[in-house]
Amino acid sequence: MRIKEILAQYRRDFHAIYECEHCGYTYKGDGYDDANFHQNVIPNMECPKCGEKADANYRPLTTKYPEGMQI
């Protein structure tokens, strides 16, 4: 899965549209804007439709705020 669009964000919590790179399935879900979520959680999300995970060449997004910054 990958983030197609972030719909709303409050501090580090966000609501986004996730999209499967394999079948194109999209759904709305929540997330947390830190390095761990972008680098580890999103690539390991399974698509609810086809069951695939991100490819090895997945490129994570960067965080909106620097790591360690108090918001």
Secondary structure, 3 states (H helix, E strand, C coil): CEEEEEEEEECCEEEEEEECCCCCCEEEEEEECCHHHHHHHHHHCCCCCCCCCCCCCCCCCCCCCCCCCCC
